[in-house]
Amino acid sequence: MDVAVLIALVVSFAVLVTAHVALAFALTLRVPRWRGPVSFLVPPLAPYWGMEVGMKRRAGLWVTALVVYVLARILAEL
């Protein structure tokens, strides 16, 4: 069980960081361009603005990875 939780932690965190960087970069390519750097520094804005401009899959992946990561952290503490 501990190994499964560890794998879930590592994989979900890696997916979260990757999705976050992808969202921030994609937001930088769209107008207004300032949303990219701001969303990189204020993480909750990335999926919010991503949904606004139509990046529903990336934003959904970001939120899903965050939920899995939080649940794995909770399980790791038990």
mmCIF file of the N, C-alpha and C atoms, coordinates in Angstrom:
data_MODEL
# 
_entry.id   MODEL 
# 
loop_
_atom_site.group_PDB 
_atom_site.id 
_atom_site.type_symbol 
_atom_site.label_atom_id 
_atom_site.label_alt_id 
_atom_site.label_comp_id 
_atom_site.label_asym_id 
_atom_site.label_entity_id 
_atom_site.label_seq_id 
_atom_site.pdbx_PDB_ins_code 
_atom_site.Cartn_x 
_atom_site.Cartn_y 
_atom_site.Cartn_z 
_atom_site.occupancy 
_atom_site.B_iso_or_equiv 
_atom_site.pdbx_formal_charge 
_atom_site.auth_seq_id 
_atom_site.auth_comp_id 
_atom_site.auth_asym_id 
_atom_site.auth_atom_id 
_atom_site.pdbx_PDB_model_num 
ATOM 1   N N  . MET A 1 1  ? 0.826   -1.200 0.000   1.00 0.00 ? 1  MET A N  1 
ATOM 2   C CA . MET A 1 1  ? 0.000   0.000  0.000   1.00 0.00 ? 1  MET A CA 1 
ATOM 3   C C  . MET A 1 1  ? 0.866   1.259  0.000   1.00 0.00 ? 1  MET A C  1 
ATOM 4   N N  . ASP A 1 2  ? 1.944   1.222  0.751   1.00 0.00 ? 2  ASP A N  1 
ATOM 5   C CA . ASP A 1 2  ? 2.811   2.397  0.820   1.00 0.00 ? 2  ASP A CA 1 
ATOM 6   C C  . ASP A 1 2  ? 3.447   2.712  -0.525  1.00 0.00 ? 2  ASP A C  1 
ATOM 7   N N  . VAL A 1 3  ? 3.791   1.677  -1.269  1.00 0.00 ? 3  VAL A N  1 
ATOM 8   C CA . VAL A 1 3  ? 4.413   1.884  -2.573  1.00 0.00 ? 3  VAL A CA 1 
ATOM 9   C C  . VAL A 1 3  ? 3.408   2.506  -3.537  1.00 0.00 ? 3  VAL A C  1 
ATOM 10  N N  . ALA A 1 4  ? 2.161   2.058  -3.492  1.00 0.00 ? 4  ALA A N  1 
ATOM 11  C CA . ALA A 1 4  ? 1.124   2.607  -4.370  1.00 0.00 ? 4  ALA A CA 1 
ATOM 12  C C  . ALA A 1 4  ? 0.880   4.086  -4.070  1.00 0.00 ? 4  ALA A C  1 
ATOM 13  N N  . VAL A 1 5  ? 0.865   4.431  -2.799  1.00 0.00 ? 5  VAL A N  1 
ATOM 14  C CA . VAL A 1 5  ? 0.667   5.831  -2.417  1.00 0.00 ? 5  VAL A CA 1 
ATOM 15  C C  . VAL A 1 5  ? 1.861   6.671  -2.865  1.00 0.00 ? 5  VAL A C  1 
ATOM 16  N N  . LEU A 1 6  ? 3.056   6.140  -2.708  1.00 0.00 ? 6  LEU A N  1 
ATOM 17  C CA . LEU A 1 6  ? 4.251   6.856  -3.147  1.00 0.00 ? 6  LEU A CA 1 
ATOM 18  C C  . LEU A 1 6  ? 4.237   7.083  -4.660  1.00 0.00 ? 6  LEU A C  1 
ATOM 19  N N  . ILE A 1 7  ? 3.869   6.061  -5.406  1.00 0.00 ? 7  ILE A N  1 
ATOM 20  C CA . ILE A 1 7  ? 3.789   6.197  -6.857  1.00 0.00 ? 7  ILE A CA 1 
ATOM 21  C C  . ILE A 1 7  ? 2.725   7.226  -7.238  1.00 0.00 ? 7  ILE A C  1 
ATOM 22  N N  . ALA A 1 8  ? 1.577   7.182  -6.555  1.00 0.00 ? 8  ALA A N  1 
ATOM 23  C CA . ALA A 1 8  ? 0.514   8.154  -6.826  1.00 0.00 ? 8  ALA A CA 1 
ATOM 24  C C  . ALA A 1 8  ? 0.992   9.570  -6.529  1.00 0.00 ? 8  ALA A C  1 
ATOM 25  N N  . LEU A 1 9  ? 1.742   9.747  -5.449  1.00 0.00 ? 9  LEU A N  1 
ATOM 26  C CA . LEU A 1 9  ? 2.280   11.071 -5.105  1.00 0.00 ? 9  LEU A CA 1 
ATOM 27  C C  . LEU A 1 9  ? 3.219   11.582 -6.189  1.00 0.00 ? 9  LEU A C  1 
ATOM 28  N N  . VAL A 1 10 ? 4.156   10.759 -6.576  1.00 0.00 ? 10 VAL A N  1 
ATOM 29  C CA . VAL A 1 10 ? 5.168   11.182 -7.548  1.00 0.00 ? 10 VAL A CA 1 
ATOM 30  C C  . VAL A 1 10 ? 4.538   11.465 -8.905  1.00 0.00 ? 10 VAL A C  1 
ATOM 31  N N  . VAL A 1 11 ? 3.701   10.558 -9.377  1.00 0.00 ? 11 VAL A N  1 
ATOM 32  C CA . VAL A 1 11 ? 3.106   10.715 -10.701 1.00 0.00 ? 11 VAL A CA 1 
ATOM 33  C C  . VAL A 1 11 ? 2.139   11.906 -10.738 1.00 0.00 ? 11 VAL A C  1 
ATOM 34  N N  . SER A 1 12 ? 1.296   12.032 -9.723  1.00 0.00 ? 12 SER A N  1 
ATOM 35  C CA . SER A 1 12 ? 0.335   13.139 -9.727  1.00 0.00 ? 12 SER A CA 1 
ATOM 36  C C  . SER A 1 12 ? 1.041   14.489 -9.613  1.00 0.00 ? 12 SER A C  1 
ATOM 37  N N  . PHE A 1 13 ? 2.115   14.564 -8.842  1.00 0.00 ? 13 PHE A N  1 
ATOM 38  C CA . PHE A 1 13 ? 2.851   15.823 -8.744  1.00 0.00 ? 13 PHE A CA 1 
ATOM 39  C C  . PHE A 1 13 ? 3.527   16.158 -10.066 1.00 0.00 ? 13 PHE A C  1 
ATOM 40  N N  . ALA A 1 14 ? 4.096   15.147 -10.721 1.00 0.00 ? 14 ALA A N  1 
ATOM 41  C CA . ALA A 1 14 ? 4.740   15.378 -12.015 1.00 0.00 ? 14 ALA A CA 1 
ATOM 42  C C  . ALA A 1 14 ? 3.724   15.846 -13.057 1.00 0.00 ? 14 ALA A C  1 
ATOM 43  N N  . VAL A 1 15 ? 2.550   15.233 -13.068 1.00 0.00 ? 15 VAL A N  1 
ATOM 44  C CA . VAL A 1 15 ? 1.503   15.635 -14.007 1.00 0.00 ? 15 VAL A CA 1 
ATOM 45  C C  . VAL A 1 15 ? 1.019   17.051 -13.684 1.00 0.00 ? 15 VAL A C  1 
ATOM 46  N N  . LEU A 1 16 ? 0.875   17.357 -12.395 1.00 0.00 ? 16 LEU A N  1 
ATOM 47  C CA . LEU A 1 16 ? 0.435   18.693 -11.989 1.00 0.00 ? 16 LEU A CA 1 
ATOM 48  C C  . LEU A 1 16 ? 1.418   19.768 -12.441 1.00 0.00 ? 16 LEU A C  1 
ATOM 49  N N  . VAL A 1 17 ? 2.688   19.537 -12.215 1.00 0.00 ? 17 VAL A N  1 
ATOM 50  C CA . VAL A 1 17 ? 3.701   20.524 -12.616 1.00 0.00 ? 17 VAL A CA 1 
ATOM 51  C C  . VAL A 1 17 ? 3.747   20.661 -14.139 1.00 0.00 ? 17 VAL A C  1 
ATOM 52  N N  . THR A 1 18 ? 3.686   19.548 -14.839 1.00 0.00 ? 18 THR A N  1 
ATOM 53  C CA . THR A 1 18 ? 3.712   19.587 -16.301 1.00 0.00 ? 18 THR A CA 1 
ATOM 54  C C  . THR A 1 18 ? 2.492   20.316 -16.857 1.00 0.00 ? 18 THR A C  1 
ATOM 55  N N  . ALA A 1 19 ? 1.323   20.010 -16.321 1.00 0.00 ? 19 ALA A N  1 
ATOM 56  C CA . ALA A 1 19 ? 0.105   20.684 -16.781 1.00 0.00 ? 19 ALA A CA 1 
ATOM 57  C C  . ALA A 1 19 ? 0.152   22.174 -16.454 1.00 0.00 ? 19 ALA A C  1 
ATOM 58  N N  . HIS A 1 20 ? 0.714   22.513 -15.311 1.00 0.00 ? 20 HIS A N  1 
ATOM 59  C CA . HIS A 1 20 ? 0.809   23.917 -14.924 1.00 0.00 ? 20 HIS A CA 1 
ATOM 60  C C  . HIS A 1 20 ? 1.722   24.696 -15.869 1.00 0.00 ? 20 HIS A C  1 
ATOM 61  N N  . VAL A 1 21 ? 2.870   24.141 -16.170 1.00 0.00 ? 21 VAL A N  1 
ATOM 62  C CA . VAL A 1 21 ? 3.800   24.807 -17.092 1.00 0.00 ? 21 VAL A CA 1 
ATOM 63  C C  . VAL A 1 21 ? 3.182   24.900 -18.488 1.00 0.00 ? 21 VAL A C  1 
ATOM 64  N N  . ALA A 1 22 ? 2.507   23.843 -18.930 1.00 0.00 ? 22 ALA A N  1 
ATOM 65  C CA . ALA A 1 22 ? 1.864   23.865 -20.254 1.00 0.00 ? 22 ALA A CA 1 
ATOM 66  C C  . ALA A 1 22 ? 0.769   24.919 -20.311 1.00 0.00 ? 22 ALA A C  1 
ATOM 67  N N  . LEU A 1 23 ? -0.030  25.025 -19.256 1.00 0.00 ? 23 LEU A N  1 
ATOM 68  C CA . LEU A 1 23 ? -1.075  26.045 -19.220 1.00 0.00 ? 23 LEU A CA 1 
ATOM 69  C C  . LEU A 1 23 ? -0.477  27.452 -19.228 1.00 0.00 ? 23 LEU A C  1 
ATOM 70  N N  . ALA A 1 24 ? 0.524   27.672 -18.398 1.00 0.00 ? 24 ALA A N  1 
ATOM 71  C CA . ALA A 1 24 ? 1.135   29.002 -18.328 1.00 0.00 ? 24 ALA A CA 1 
ATOM 72  C C  . ALA A 1 24 ? 1.753   29.383 -19.671 1.00 0.00 ? 24 ALA A C  1 
ATOM 73  N N  . PHE A 1 25 ? 2.423   28.445 -20.320 1.00 0.00 ? 25 PHE A N  1 
ATOM 74  C CA . PHE A 1 25 ? 3.034   28.721 -21.621 1.00 0.00 ? 25 PHE A CA 1 
ATOM 75  C C  . PHE A 1 25 ? 1.961   29.012 -22.666 1.00 0.00 ? 25 PHE A C  1 
ATOM 76  N N  . ALA A 1 26 ? 0.901   28.209 -22.682 1.00 0.00 ? 26 ALA A N  1 
ATOM 77  C CA . ALA A 1 26 ? -0.171  28.417 -23.655 1.00 0.00 ? 26 ALA A CA 1 
ATOM 78  C C  . ALA A 1 26 ? -0.888  29.745 -23.412 1.00 0.00 ? 26 ALA A C  1 
ATOM 79  N N  . LEU A 1 27 ? -1.045  30.129 -22.157 1.00 0.00 ? 27 LEU A N  1 
ATOM 80  C CA . LEU A 1 27 ? -1.662  31.421 -21.859 1.00 0.00 ? 27 LEU A CA 1 
ATOM 81  C C  . LEU A 1 27 ? -0.774  32.580 -22.308 1.00 0.00 ? 27 LEU A C  1 
ATOM 82  N N  . THR A 1 28 ? 0.528   32.370 -22.296 1.00 0.00 ? 28 THR A N  1 
ATOM 83  C CA . THR A 1 28 ? 1.455   33.405 -22.758 1.00 0.00 ? 28 THR A CA 1 
ATOM 84  C C  . THR A 1 28 ? 1.305   33.638 -24.258 1.00 0.00 ? 28 THR A C  1 
ATOM 85  N N  . LEU A 1 29 ? 0.907   32.610 -24.987 1.00 0.00 ? 29 LEU A N  1 
ATOM 86  C CA . LEU A 1 29 ? 0.761   32.728 -26.434 1.00 0.00 ? 29 LEU A CA 1 
ATOM 87  C C  . LEU A 1 29 ? -0.557  33.372 -26.849 1.00 0.00 ? 29 LEU A C  1 
ATOM 88  N N  . ARG A 1 30 ? -1.462  33.573 -25.896 1.00 0.00 ? 30 ARG A N  1 
ATOM 89  C CA . ARG A 1 30 ? -2.766  34.159 -26.203 1.00 0.00 ? 30 ARG A CA 1 
ATOM 90  C C  . ARG A 1 30 ? -2.857  35.560 -25.629 1.00 0.00 ? 30 ARG A C  1 
ATOM 91  N N  . VAL A 1 31 ? -3.764  36.331 -26.194 1.00 0.00 ? 31 VAL A N  1 
ATOM 92  C CA . VAL A 1 31 ? -3.973  37.699 -25.716 1.00 0.00 ? 31 VAL A CA 1 
ATOM 93  C C  . VAL A 1 31 ? -4.984  37.654 -24.587 1.00 0.00 ? 31 VAL A C  1 
ATOM 94  N N  . PRO A 1 32 ? -4.788  38.325 -23.503 1.00 0.00 ? 32 PRO A N  1 
ATOM 95  C CA . PRO A 1 32 ? -3.655  39.155 -23.089 1.00 0.00 ? 32 PRO A CA 1 
ATOM 96  C C  . PRO A 1 32 ? -2.486  38.284 -22.613 1.00 0.00 ? 32 PRO A C  1 
ATOM 97  N N  . ARG A 1 33 ? -1.316  38.624 -23.048 1.00 0.00 ? 33 ARG A N  1 
ATOM 98  C CA . ARG A 1 33 ? -0.122  37.811 -22.798 1.00 0.00 ? 33 ARG A CA 1 
ATOM 99  C C  . ARG A 1 33 ? 0.335   37.824 -21.342 1.00 0.00 ? 33 ARG A C  1 
ATOM 100 N N  . TRP A 1 34 ? -0.059  38.801 -20.575 1.00 0.00 ? 34 TRP A N  1 
ATOM 101 C CA . TRP A 1 34 ? 0.385   38.885 -19.184 1.00 0.00 ? 34 TRP A CA 1 
ATOM 102 C C  . TRP A 1 34 ? -0.206  37.766 -18.327 1.00 0.00 ? 34 TRP A C  1 
ATOM 103 N N  . ARG A 1 35 ? -1.252  37.111 -18.800 1.00 0.00 ? 35 ARG A N  1 
ATOM 104 C CA . ARG A 1 35 ? -1.864  36.036 -18.006 1.00 0.00 ? 35 ARG A CA 1 
ATOM 105 C C  . ARG A 1 35 ? -0.926  34.839 -17.818 1.00 0.00 ? 35 ARG A C  1 
ATOM 106 N N  . GLY A 1 36 ? -0.058  34.600 -18.774 1.00 0.00 ? 36 GLY A N  1 
ATOM 107 C CA . GLY A 1 36 ? 0.874   33.473 -18.680 1.00 0.00 ? 36 GLY A CA 1 
ATOM 108 C C  . GLY A 1 36 ? 1.809   33.588 -17.491 1.00 0.00 ? 36 GLY A C  1 
ATOM 109 N N  . PRO A 1 37 ? 2.596   34.675 -17.408 1.00 0.00 ? 37 PRO A N  1 
ATOM 110 C CA . PRO A 1 37 ? 3.505   34.813 -16.266 1.00 0.00 ? 37 PRO A CA 1 
ATOM 111 C C  . PRO A 1 37 ? 2.776   34.921 -14.919 1.00 0.00 ? 37 PRO A C  1 
ATOM 112 N N  . VAL A 1 38 ? 1.624   35.599 -14.916 1.00 0.00 ? 38 VAL A N  1 
ATOM 113 C CA . VAL A 1 38 ? 0.877   35.728 -13.655 1.00 0.00 ? 38 VAL A CA 1 
ATOM 114 C C  . VAL A 1 38 ? 0.351   34.372 -13.211 1.00 0.00 ? 38 VAL A C  1 
ATOM 115 N N  . SER A 1 39 ? -0.168  33.590 -14.156 1.00 0.00 ? 39 SER A N  1 
ATOM 116 C CA . SER A 1 39 ? -0.687  32.269 -13.781 1.00 0.00 ? 39 SER A CA 1 
ATOM 117 C C  . SER A 1 39 ? 0.433   31.320 -13.371 1.00 0.00 ? 39 SER A C  1 
ATOM 118 N N  . PHE A 1 40 ? 1.640   31.563 -13.872 1.00 0.00 ? 40 PHE A N  1 
ATOM 119 C CA . PHE A 1 40 ? 2.776   30.747 -13.451 1.00 0.00 ? 40 PHE A CA 1 
ATOM 120 C C  . PHE A 1 40 ? 3.117   31.023 -11.986 1.00 0.00 ? 40 PHE A C  1 
ATOM 121 N N  . LEU A 1 41 ? 2.997   32.274 -11.572 1.00 0.00 ? 41 LEU A N  1 
ATOM 122 C CA . LEU A 1 41 ? 3.329   32.659 -10.198 1.00 0.00 ? 41 LEU A CA 1 
ATOM 123 C C  . LEU A 1 41 ? 2.176   32.456 -9.224  1.00 0.00 ? 41 LEU A C  1 
ATOM 124 N N  . VAL A 1 42 ? 0.942   32.493 -9.708  1.00 0.00 ? 42 VAL A N  1 
ATOM 125 C CA . VAL A 1 42 ? -0.253  32.286 -8.874  1.00 0.00 ? 42 VAL A CA 1 
ATOM 126 C C  . VAL A 1 42 ? -0.980  31.062 -9.435  1.00 0.00 ? 42 VAL A C  1 
ATOM 127 N N  . PRO A 1 43 ? -0.598  29.871 -8.996  1.00 0.00 ? 43 PRO A N  1 
ATOM 128 C CA . PRO A 1 43 ? -1.067  28.631 -9.623  1.00 0.00 ? 43 PRO A CA 1 
ATOM 129 C C  . PRO A 1 43 ? -2.585  28.460 -9.794  1.00 0.00 ? 43 PRO A C  1 
ATOM 130 N N  . PRO A 1 44 ? -3.428  28.861 -8.843  1.00 0.00 ? 44 PRO A N  1 
ATOM 131 C CA . PRO A 1 44 ? -4.865  28.638 -9.074  1.00 0.00 ? 44 PRO A CA 1 
ATOM 132 C C  . PRO A 1 44 ? -5.444  29.400 -10.269 1.00 0.00 ? 44 PRO A C  1 
ATOM 133 N N  . LEU A 1 45 ? -4.756  30.414 -10.733 1.00 0.00 ? 45 LEU A N  1 
ATOM 134 C CA . LEU A 1 45 ? -5.254  31.168 -11.880 1.00 0.00 ? 45 LEU A CA 1 
ATOM 135 C C  . LEU A 1 45 ? -5.060  30.418 -13.196 1.00 0.00 ? 45 LEU A C  1 
ATOM 136 N N  . ALA A 1 46 ? -4.124  29.508 -13.243 1.00 0.00 ? 46 ALA A N  1 
ATOM 137 C CA . ALA A 1 46 ? -3.850  28.788 -14.495 1.00 0.00 ? 46 ALA A CA 1 
ATOM 138 C C  . ALA A 1 46 ? -5.065  27.995 -14.987 1.00 0.00 ? 46 ALA A C  1 
ATOM 139 N N  . PRO A 1 47 ? -5.665  27.125 -14.188 1.00 0.00 ? 47 PRO A N  1 
ATOM 140 C CA . PRO A 1 47 ? -6.832  26.409 -14.717 1.00 0.00 ? 47 PRO A CA 1 
ATOM 141 C C  . PRO A 1 47 ? -8.044  27.317 -14.911 1.00 0.00 ? 47 PRO A C  1 
ATOM 142 N N  . TYR A 1 48 ? -8.174  28.343 -14.089 1.00 0.00 ? 48 TYR A N  1 
ATOM 143 C CA . TYR A 1 48 ? -9.300  29.269 -14.222 1.00 0.00 ? 48 TYR A CA 1 
ATOM 144 C C  . TYR A 1 48 ? -9.245  29.987 -15.562 1.00 0.00 ? 48 TYR A C  1 
ATOM 145 N N  . TRP A 1 49 ? -8.106  30.606 -15.856 1.00 0.00 ? 49 TRP A N  1 
ATOM 146 C CA . TRP A 1 49 ? -7.954  31.302 -17.128 1.00 0.00 ? 49 TRP A CA 1 
ATOM 147 C C  . TRP A 1 49 ? -7.889  30.324 -18.287 1.00 0.00 ? 49 TRP A C  1 
ATOM 148 N N  . GLY A 1 50 ? -7.359  29.137 -18.052 1.00 0.00 ? 50 GLY A N  1 
ATOM 149 C CA . GLY A 1 50 ? -7.338  28.127 -19.107 1.00 0.00 ? 50 GLY A CA 1 
ATOM 150 C C  . GLY A 1 50 ? -8.740  27.737 -19.544 1.00 0.00 ? 50 GLY A C  1 
ATOM 151 N N  . MET A 1 51 ? -9.644  27.586 -18.592 1.00 0.00 ? 51 MET A N  1 
ATOM 152 C CA . MET A 1 51 ? -11.035 27.275 -18.921 1.00 0.00 ? 51 MET A CA 1 
ATOM 153 C C  . MET A 1 51 ? -11.687 28.435 -19.674 1.00 0.00 ? 51 MET A C  1 
ATOM 154 N N  . GLU A 1 52 ? -11.345 29.657 -19.281 1.00 0.00 ? 52 GLU A N  1 
ATOM 155 C CA . GLU A 1 52 ? -11.926 30.832 -19.941 1.00 0.00 ? 52 GLU A CA 1 
ATOM 156 C C  . GLU A 1 52 ? -11.569 30.912 -21.425 1.00 0.00 ? 52 GLU A C  1 
ATOM 157 N N  . VAL A 1 53 ? -10.333 30.529 -21.758 1.00 0.00 ? 53 VAL A N  1 
ATOM 158 C CA . VAL A 1 53 ? -9.902  30.662 -23.153 1.00 0.00 ? 53 VAL A CA 1 
ATOM 159 C C  . VAL A 1 53 ? -10.055 29.366 -23.951 1.00 0.00 ? 53 VAL A C  1 
ATOM 160 N N  . GLY A 1 54 ? -10.652 28.339 -23.352 1.00 0.00 ? 54 GLY A N  1 
ATOM 161 C CA . GLY A 1 54 ? -10.964 27.132 -24.100 1.00 0.00 ? 54 GLY A CA 1 
ATOM 162 C C  . GLY A 1 54 ? -9.991  25.980 -23.963 1.00 0.00 ? 54 GLY A C  1 
ATOM 163 N N  . MET A 1 55 ? -9.072  26.053 -23.014 1.00 0.00 ? 55 MET A N  1 
ATOM 164 C CA . MET A 1 55 ? -8.136  24.940 -22.797 1.00 0.00 ? 55 MET A CA 1 
ATOM 165 C C  . MET A 1 55 ? -8.706  24.012 -21.712 1.00 0.00 ? 55 MET A C  1 
ATOM 166 N N  . LYS A 1 56 ? -9.852  23.428 -22.029 1.00 0.00 ? 56 LYS A N  1 
ATOM 167 C CA . LYS A 1 56 ? -10.578 22.645 -21.030 1.00 0.00 ? 56 LYS A CA 1 
ATOM 168 C C  . LYS A 1 56 ? -9.845  21.360 -20.635 1.00 0.00 ? 56 LYS A C  1 
ATOM 169 N N  . ARG A 1 57 ? -9.199  20.714 -21.578 1.00 0.00 ? 57 ARG A N  1 
ATOM 170 C CA . ARG A 1 57 ? -8.478  19.466 -21.259 1.00 0.00 ? 57 ARG A CA 1 
ATOM 171 C C  . ARG A 1 57 ? -7.284  19.728 -20.353 1.00 0.00 ? 57 ARG A C  1 
ATOM 172 N N  . ARG A 1 58 ? -6.514  20.748 -20.667 1.00 0.00 ? 58 ARG A N  1 
ATOM 173 C CA . ARG A 1 58 ? -5.349  21.066 -19.831 1.00 0.00 ? 58 ARG A CA 1 
ATOM 174 C C  . ARG A 1 58 ? -5.787  21.490 -18.440 1.00 0.00 ? 58 ARG A C  1 
ATOM 175 N N  . ALA A 1 59 ? -6.808  22.316 -18.375 1.00 0.00 ? 59 ALA A N  1 
ATOM 176 C CA . ALA A 1 59 ? -7.295  22.772 -17.073 1.00 0.00 ? 59 ALA A CA 1 
ATOM 177 C C  . ALA A 1 59 ? -7.886  21.599 -16.282 1.00 0.00 ? 59 ALA A C  1 
ATOM 178 N N  . GLY A 1 60 ? -8.616  20.726 -16.966 1.00 0.00 ? 60 GLY A N  1 
ATOM 179 C CA . GLY A 1 60 ? -9.172  19.545 -16.304 1.00 0.00 ? 60 GLY A CA 1 
ATOM 180 C C  . GLY A 1 60 ? -8.088  18.610 -15.802 1.00 0.00 ? 60 GLY A C  1 
ATOM 181 N N  . LEU A 1 61 ? -7.033  18.454 -16.591 1.00 0.00 ? 61 LEU A N  1 
ATOM 182 C CA . LEU A 1 61 ? -5.897  17.631 -16.167 1.00 0.00 ? 61 LEU A CA 1 
ATOM 183 C C  . LEU A 1 61 ? -5.223  18.230 -14.942 1.00 0.00 ? 61 LEU A C  1 
ATOM 184 N N  . TRP A 1 62 ? -5.073  19.552 -14.923 1.00 0.00 ? 62 TRP A N  1 
ATOM 185 C CA . TRP A 1 62 ? -4.463  20.257 -13.791 1.00 0.00 ? 62 TRP A CA 1 
ATOM 186 C C  . TRP A 1 62 ? -5.277  20.000 -12.517 1.00 0.00 ? 62 TRP A C  1 
ATOM 187 N N  . VAL A 1 63 ? -6.592  20.188 -12.607 1.00 0.00 ? 63 VAL A N  1 
ATOM 188 C CA . VAL A 1 63 ? -7.460  20.005 -11.437 1.00 0.00 ? 63 VAL A CA 1 
ATOM 189 C C  . VAL A 1 63 ? -7.474  18.551 -10.993 1.00 0.00 ? 63 VAL A C  1 
ATOM 190 N N  . THR A 1 64 ? -7.544  17.618 -11.940 1.00 0.00 ? 64 THR A N  1 
ATOM 191 C CA . THR A 1 64 ? -7.547  16.192 -11.598 1.00 0.00 ? 64 THR A CA 1 
ATOM 192 C C  . THR A 1 64 ? -6.241  15.793 -10.920 1.00 0.00 ? 64 THR A C  1 
ATOM 193 N N  . ALA A 1 65 ? -5.119  16.260 -11.444 1.00 0.00 ? 65 ALA A N  1 
ATOM 194 C CA . ALA A 1 65 ? -3.823  15.939 -10.833 1.00 0.00 ? 65 ALA A CA 1 
ATOM 195 C C  . ALA A 1 65 ? -3.729  16.515 -9.425  1.00 0.00 ? 65 ALA A C  1 
ATOM 196 N N  . LEU A 1 66 ? -4.274  17.703 -9.232  1.00 0.00 ? 66 LEU A N  1 
ATOM 197 C CA . LEU A 1 66 ? -4.258  18.299 -7.895  1.00 0.00 ? 66 LEU A CA 1 
ATOM 198 C C  . LEU A 1 66 ? -5.093  17.471 -6.918  1.00 0.00 ? 66 LEU A C  1 
ATOM 199 N N  . VAL A 1 67 ? -6.263  17.039 -7.342  1.00 0.00 ? 67 VAL A N  1 
ATOM 200 C CA . VAL A 1 67 ? -7.131  16.235 -6.476  1.00 0.00 ? 67 VAL A CA 1 
ATOM 201 C C  . VAL A 1 67 ? -6.463  14.910 -6.120  1.00 0.00 ? 67 VAL A C  1 
ATOM 202 N N  . VAL A 1 68 ? -5.870  14.248 -7.106  1.00 0.00 ? 68 VAL A N  1 
ATOM 203 C CA . VAL A 1 68 ? -5.181  12.974 -6.849  1.00 0.00 ? 68 VAL A CA 1 
ATOM 204 C C  . VAL A 1 68 ? -4.004  13.196 -5.907  1.00 0.00 ? 68 VAL A C  1 
ATOM 205 N N  . TYR A 1 69 ? -3.259  14.289 -6.109  1.00 0.00 ? 69 TYR A N  1 
ATOM 206 C CA . TYR A 1 69 ? -2.117  14.581 -5.248  1.00 0.00 ? 69 TYR A CA 1 
ATOM 207 C C  . TYR A 1 69 ? -2.561  14.829 -3.808  1.00 0.00 ? 69 TYR A C  1 
ATOM 208 N N  . VAL A 1 70 ? -3.620  15.600 -3.627  1.00 0.00 ? 70 VAL A N  1 
ATOM 209 C CA . VAL A 1 70 ? -4.111  15.882 -2.269  1.00 0.00 ? 70 VAL A CA 1 
ATOM 210 C C  . VAL A 1 70 ? -4.600  14.597 -1.607  1.00 0.00 ? 70 VAL A C  1 
ATOM 211 N N  . LEU A 1 71 ? -5.327  13.780 -2.333  1.00 0.00 ? 71 LEU A N  1 
ATOM 212 C CA . LEU A 1 71 ? -5.789  12.504 -1.760  1.00 0.00 ? 71 LEU A CA 1 
ATOM 213 C C  . LEU A 1 71 ? -4.624  11.583 -1.411  1.00 0.00 ? 71 LEU A C  1 
ATOM 214 N N  . ALA A 1 72 ? -3.603  11.552 -2.250  1.00 0.00 ? 72 ALA A N  1 
ATOM 215 C CA . ALA A 1 72 ? -2.433  10.717 -1.961  1.00 0.00 ? 72 ALA A CA 1 
ATOM 216 C C  . ALA A 1 72 ? -1.695  11.258 -0.739  1.00 0.00 ? 72 ALA A C  1 
ATOM 217 N N  . ARG A 1 73 ? -1.622  12.575 -0.596  1.00 0.00 ? 73 ARG A N  1 
ATOM 218 C CA . ARG A 1 73 ? -0.989  13.156 0.608   1.00 0.00 ? 73 ARG A CA 1 
ATOM 219 C C  . ARG A 1 73 ? -1.762  12.777 1.853   1.00 0.00 ? 73 ARG A C  1 
ATOM 220 N N  . ILE A 1 74 ? -3.079  12.811 1.787   1.00 0.00 ? 74 ILE A N  1 
ATOM 221 C CA . ILE A 1 74 ? -3.908  12.423 2.930   1.00 0.00 ? 74 ILE A CA 1 
ATOM 222 C C  . ILE A 1 74 ? -3.684  10.954 3.272   1.00 0.00 ? 74 ILE A C  1 
ATOM 223 N N  . LEU A 1 75 ? -3.671  10.096 2.252   1.00 0.00 ? 75 LEU A N  1 
ATOM 224 C CA . LEU A 1 75 ? -3.433  8.668  2.496   1.00 0.00 ? 75 LEU A CA 1 
ATOM 225 C C  . LEU A 1 75 ? -2.035  8.409  3.051   1.00 0.00 ? 75 LEU A C  1 
ATOM 226 N N  . ALA A 1 76 ? -1.077  9.194  2.621   1.00 0.00 ? 76 ALA A N  1 
ATOM 227 C CA . ALA A 1 76 ? 0.293   9.011  3.106   1.00 0.00 ? 76 ALA A CA 1 
ATOM 228 C C  . ALA A 1 76 ? 0.410   9.353  4.587   1.00 0.00 ? 76 ALA A C  1 
ATOM 229 N N  . GLU A 1 77 ? -0.430  10.256 5.051   1.00 0.00 ? 77 GLU A N  1 
ATOM 230 C CA . GLU A 1 77 ? -0.379  10.664 6.463   1.00 0.00 ? 77 GLU A CA 1 
ATOM 231 C C  . GLU A 1 77 ? -1.083  9.672  7.374   1.00 0.00 ? 77 GLU A C  1 
ATOM 232 N N  . LEU A 1 78 ? -1.949  8.824  6.840   1.00 0.00 ? 78 LEU A N  1 
ATOM 233 C CA . LEU A 1 78 ? -2.697  7.865  7.676   1.00 0.00 ? 78 LEU A CA 1 
ATOM 234 C C  . LEU A 1 78 ? -1.819  6.732  8.152   1.00 0.00 ? 78 LEU A C  1 
# 
